[in-house]
Amino acid sequence: MPANKPNSAHPYDPDTFQDGAFDPDDDAPDLTTPYWTAKFAAARVQRGRPKSAAPKISTTLRLDPEVLEAFKSSGPGWQSRMNEALRKAAGL
């Protein structure tokens, strides 16, 4: 070993942590140790999209085929454009 390189312990050496959470033959840590169980217990679980302040309502609406085709032919986002046209017609 070169003289200028200090002999340091590996940062995940089990002697450093004293909890046996590191196995040098395995890349994955032992997730059942108190350190990891506390981390998992404190973690906030968030699934899916955030809730909207004003969620849309799903409904069934019967439209003329020509009206629907006109909005769909204008490309992606046709539902939002149709919603905006209905809002305008309702004076909102």
C-alpha positions in Angstrom: 0.0 0.0 0.0 1.4 3.5 -0.8 2.7 5.4 2.2 0.5 8.4 1.5 -2.8 6.5 1.4 -4.3 6.0 4.9 -5.7 2.6 5.8 -9.5 3.5 6.2 -12.4 1.3 6.8 -15.1 0.8 4.2 -18.0 3.3 4.9 -20.4 0.4 5.2 -18.2 -1.8 7.3 -20.3 -3.7 9.9 -17.8 -2.6 12.6 -18.6 1.0 11.8 -22.4 0.6 12.3 -22.4 -2.1 14.9 -25.9 -3.3 13.8 -24.9 -6.0 11.3 -26.8 -4.2 8.5 -24.0 -4.7 6.0 -23.0 -8.0 4.5 -19.9 -7.6 2.3 -21.0 -10.6 0.1 -24.4 -9.0 -0.6 -25.0 -5.6 -2.3 -28.4 -5.2 -0.7 -28.6 -4.0 2.9 -30.6 -5.9 5.5 -33.9 -4.0 5.5 -35.1 -5.6 8.7 -32.6 -3.8 10.9 -33.9 -1.1 13.3 -32.4 1.7 11.2 -34.4 0.7 8.1 -37.6 -0.2 9.9 -37.6 3.2 11.5 -37.0 4.9 8.1 -39.9 2.9 6.5 -42.2 3.7 9.4 -41.6 7.4 9.0 -41.9 7.5 5.2 -45.0 9.2 3.8 -46.9 7.0 1.4 -48.3 8.8 -1.6 -50.0 6.8 -4.3 -51.5 8.1 -7.6 -52.1 11.6 -8.7 -52.6 14.4 -6.2 -56.2 15.2 -5.5 -57.6 18.1 -7.5 -59.2 21.1 -5.7 -62.1 21.0 -8.3 -62.3 17.4 -9.7 -64.1 16.8 -12.9 -67.3 14.8 -12.9 -67.7 11.8 -15.2 -71.0 11.8 -17.1 -72.7 10.4 -20.2 -73.6 12.8 -22.9 -75.2 12.1 -26.2 -73.8 14.2 -29.0 -74.4 14.4 -32.8 -71.7 12.4 -34.6 -70.6 15.5 -36.6 -70.0 17.5 -33.4 -67.9 14.8 -31.8 -66.0 14.2 -35.1 -65.3 17.9 -35.4 -63.7 18.1 -31.9 -61.8 14.8 -32.3 -60.4 15.8 -35.8 -58.7 18.8 -34.2 -56.3 16.5 -32.5 -55.3 15.6 -28.9 -56.9 17.6 -26.2 -60.3 17.6 -27.9 -62.1 16.8 -24.5 -60.6 19.9 -22.9 -61.5 22.1 -25.9 -65.1 20.7 -25.8 -65.2 21.5 -22.1 -64.1 25.0 -22.8 -66.7 25.4 -25.5 -69.4 24.2 -23.1 -68.2 26.6 -20.4 -68.3 29.5 -22.9 -71.8 28.5 -24.0 -72.9 28.4 -20.3 -71.4 31.8 -19.7 -68.8 30.5 -17.2 
